[in-house]
Structures are given as structure tokens and as C-alpha cells.
Amino acid sequence: MNFKEIIKALVPAPLWDVARDRQNSIYDFFRNRGKSTGTMVYCGFDLSYGSGMSIVARTRKEGVFEQQLCSDIVKFLSKQENPTFLDIGGNIGLISLYVLANSPNSKVYVFEPGRLQFDLFSRTVQTNSLGDRVALYNVALGEESGEREFFIHDKREAAKDGFRDTGRGGTARVTAVHVDTLDAWWKDIGRPVINVIKIDTEGAELLILRGGSECIAATRPRIYLEIEARNLDVYPYTPGDILSWLHSNEYELFSLGGGLIKDTSSLEQYLTDGVDTYIGSPKK
């Protein structure tokens, strides 16, 4: 055996993976230094990203972006016959790429209205020849179709882009995006069964649910969604309104850790404790 093989045989697999990831991160840093865009290996794919993006810095630190969320999504998809995943607010593709790597039979649909993020993810899809597994849409989903104001930020905080300026991403400027509804899109492509929907849209989650009532009622997907009180402060509804919508549509709400949230006061306590990712599950 050569030296690398000997070390790999002696070092426990989890530690070897960590060391390998750190080595790749250092390599990527120097390879992309000074460039406006860069590439890094993520979940076995060449990922394109914008230099300085905070979401990338977080991913380098954590190894896998939102690992608990991603693992739960893949675990659920693995039980489906023809798994279909909707990534609403797909950003540069970190969650979708995890799904593609760990649920290879899944069909993935991604909605990302931010032009920068969309272009970067499109480059990743092309580089890795993923066009037959991923459908990527440069549109926002909402309650009604049409054109709408959209607040965008400096590249570093592009993950904070949204219909309203939450104030969490620094200075924002206004552009316009095309908005579709989940129901209209779903009907246009032939009303497929949807197994999982992930919604992370900086406060617009309830608008998307309202615009997808028919699709959700017909296909009964599991819904992973962000509920972040600071984002909702600038919207005309509350976390309790999201819970009410789910209940009225025969869904239960759970924390990502599995705790059942029965009422608004329980949800408010989770939010106070810093929990911002939740699961909407159809009532049995």
C-alpha cells in the first residue's frame, strides 16, 4: 500500500471524510482566489458559486448545508416509488444537489427568481450534465401570477432576496420578477404526483402555499418550510396564520426534530428557541 492508503486504513472513516473535505476546501480557496465566481466539489458535483457568498462560507464550515433537513428529505424520498422533489427558493442548488446525490432516482424541480443564483445553478447543472434530472425555473412562486417587485442584495447576502425587504441582508435594491403559482405550473406540466416540497423564500412561504392549494390537496406532499419570525415581520400575516392554513388543509406541523406543534403558542415557543425549519405532514 502507498502512504495515502495506509493512512486511510488507520484513520476512522468519519475523520478521513472530514480531513478530505478540509483539504478540498483549502484547495478550492486558493484555486478561486481573486475570481468573481468559483467552483467547489459538493456532494460529488462541481458547484458554481459567487465569491464571498455567506451561504458558501457556511457550507464550508458545516460540510453539508442544512444536513438535518437534507437527510430527512432524502429519507422520505427513498420510500417513494417515483420520487419527485420541488425546491422552491433553490438558491445555488445546495439542497437539490444533496438530493440528487443521495436519491438518484428523484426528479427535481427548482424555482429560483434571483438571476445571479439561477445563473450559477444553471452552470452547475450544465457542468455536471444534470439536465435530465433537474428542471430549473427562473421564476418566483406566489399567490398570483404576474410581475412583482423583488428585493435583491449584494452577492454576499443573496440568500436574503425576496418579495419584501426584511432588513436582514443589508442594503437592497428593487427589481422585477415574473411570478407564477404552484397550481398553474403543476397543471401546465401535467399534474404529476409531488412527494416533497421545500419552501425557503424569506417570508413568502404562506403566499406559495395559498397559490398551491389545488396541487397540495391532490398530491398531499410532505412540506418542509422555513418559518422565521423576523422575515414575517414585514408581511401581512403571522406564523400563526401559516399554522392555520396547514390545519385548514388537513396538515399537521412538526418541528424538524419531530415535535408536534398543536397551536400558535407552541409555535411561538419554538420560534423563541430559534427553530426556523418545520415539516408540514398530511393528517392520516
N, C-alpha and C positions, 0 to 999 in steps of 0.2 A: 504493500500500500504506500501511496505517496503521503507527504506530510498532511495535506488537507484531509485525506481520507482517514488518517489516524486521529486527528483532532475531532473529526465528525463522529467517529466511533466512540470516543471517550466522553465527549460533551453531551449532556442530555438534549434530546431533540428540541424542547421548548427554548432552551438557552441558545442552541445553534440557530434557530429561526430568528431570535432577537438579534444575535450578532450579525447574521446575514442582512437583516433589514437595516441595521445601523450602517453597515458597510455600504449598502446600496444608497442610503440617504446621503452619506458623505460624498459618494461618487457623483450622485445627481447634483448636489450643491455646486461642486466645482465645475461640472460639465456645463451647467446652465448659468453660471455666474455672468452677470452683465447683460443677459438677454431679457427681452420683454416677455417672452414665453419660454417655457421649458418643457421637458418630458421627464417622467419618472416611472419606474416599474411599480404597478399597483395591482394586486390580485392577479398577477401573471400577465397583465396588459401594459402596453406603453400608454401612459396617461399624459395628455397635454394639459398644461395649466398656465395661468398668468403669474409671472414672477411677483412675489410679495403677497399673494393671496393668503389671508389668515386661515382659510379653510384647509389650505395645503400645509401650512405650518402646524396646524392642529393634527392633521393626519400623520405627518412625520413623527410627531411626538407620541401619538397613541398607537401607531402601527396600522390600525384599521379604523376608519371613520365610523362612529356610531356602531361599534361592534355588537353590542347587545341587541340593538334594533335590527341590524342586518342578519344576525344569527337567527333571530325569531322569525323574520320574514322568510328566510330560506327553509327553516324547519317546517313552516306551514306550507310553503310551496312544494316541498318534497312529498307531501301527502296527496297532491293533486294529480289527476291523470294527464291533463294538458295545461300545465301551469302558465298563467298569464299575470303579469305584473305591470301596474301603472305607477310611474314615478312622476308625481306632479310637484314641480319645483325641483327639477333634476340637477340643477347647477352644472358642474363639470362632469358629473357621472359617477361619483364615488359609490353611492349606494347601488346604482344599476350595475356597475362593474362587479361589485361583490356578488350580486345575484347571478350575473352571467357566469361568473367563475365557479360558483358553488351550487347552482341549479341549472345545469347546462341544457335542460330541455325547456326552459322557460322562454316565453315570448315577452319582450319588454317594450313598453310604450312610454316615451319620455316627453314631458311638456316643460319647456324652459323658455320663457319670454325674453330673458336677458340676452342681448345679442352677443356679448362677449362670451358668456358661459355657453351659449348654444354653439358658437363657432368652435370653441375649444373642444366641446364634447363631440361635435361633428368630426373634427380632426382625429380624435381618439377612435371613433367608430370606423373611419376610413383606414387609419393606420393598422388597425387590428382586424380588418375585414369582417366587421360585425354587422354589416348592413342587412343580412338575412335574419338576424336575431333581434335587432333593435330598430324601432321606428321612432324618429326624433322630430318633434314639432316645435317650431319657434313661435308658439302662441301661449297666451295665458288662458287659464280656465277660470270661469267666474259664474255669476248668477245669470247674466245675459250676454248674448253675442254682440259684437260691435268693436268700436275703438275706445280706448280708455287711457287716461293718464297713468304713467308708470314712473316711479321714482328710482333712479339709479345712482350708485355711489362710486367712489374711487375703487379701482380694481381690488385693492386690499380687502374692502368690505363689500364686495359684490354679492355676497350671500345675504345681505340685508336688503336687497332690492325688493320692491313690492308696490302694490296699488297705492299705499299711503306711506308717508314718511314717518317712521316710528321714532326717529331721532337716535336710533341705536347704532347707525352706521356712519355718523359724521355728516358732512355736507352732502346734500343730494341735489340732483338736477332732474328736471321733468322731461320725459319723452312720451311717445305714444306707442301702445302695443295693440295688436289685434287680440280680441278676446273671443273665445268660443265657450260653449257649455259642454260639460261632460256628456250630457244626454245627446246633444246634437252630434258630437264626434262619434259616440257609440253607435248611433243609428246609421251614420254615414259609412261606417266600416262593416256593417252587417250584424250588429248586436251580438258580439261574441260574449262568452262567459268570462267574467273578470274575477280572478281569485283573490288578488291583493291590490289595494290602493294605498299608496303612501302620499300624504299631503303635508308639505312643509313650505308654506307660502307667506310667511311673515305677517300673519294675521288674517289672511283672506280665506282661511280654511272653511268657514261656515258658508261663504259665498259659493264655493266649489261644491260643497255638499248639497246646497239648495239647487244648484244647476245640474246636479246629477241624480236627482231623486228617482227618476224612472230607471236608469241604469242600475242604481243601487238596489231598488226594490226588486228588479228582475233577476239580478245575478247574485245578490247577497254576499258581496266580498268581505273579507276582513279589511278593516280600515286602520292604518297607522297614521296618526296625525299629531302635529305639534299644537299644543295649547300653551301659549306664552302670554301671560297677563300684560307684560309691557308692550307687546305688539298690539293686543286688543284694545289698549287704552285709546287708540286713535280711530277705532272702528265703532260703528253704532250698535254694537252688541257685546255681550259679556261671555266669559267662559260658561256661565250657567245656560246661556242661550244655545251653545253648542251641545251641551248635555241634553237639553230639552229636545233639540232636533233629533238627536240619536234615539232618545226614548220614544218619541212620537213615530219614529220609523222602525220600531221594533229592534233596536240595538241596545246593547249594554256597553258601558265604558269601563275599561280597566286601565290601571297603570301598566307601564311596560313590565314591571315586576310581578304583575298578576293580581294586584289588589282591586276588588270590585268597588266602583265609585257609585254610590246609590243616589246621592243628592248633591246639591250645589255646595253645601257647607263642607262636605267631604272633599269635593274637588278643590275648593279654595284652600283647604289644608294641604293638599298635595302641592298646589302651586306655591304656597308659602314655603314649603320644604324644598322648593327648587326643581320639582319634577315637571318636565315640559313635553314628554313624549308619552302618548297614550294609544290604546287599542280599542277600536270600536268593533264589537263582535256581535253578529246576529243572534237574537234571542232564539233559544231552541224550543 
